[in-house]
Amino acid sequence: MKKSRRTFTADFKARVAIEAIKEIKTISEPAQIYQLHPNLITH
């Protein structure tokens, strides 16, 4: 059976982007918290 694609709200994307811009943590740390691939955060 096929997995359905996850959709992300604009609020979620903004939260992740702000955390990446702050550079308090490495890219891999928020990726693990939000269950995303680090490449998605850098994009």
Secondary structure as GFF3:
##gff-version 3
##sequence-region A 1 43
A	DSSP	alpha_helix	10	22	.	.	.	ID=ss1
A	DSSP	alpha_helix	28	34	.	.	.	ID=ss2
A	DSSP	alpha_helix	38	42	.	.	.	ID=ss3
###
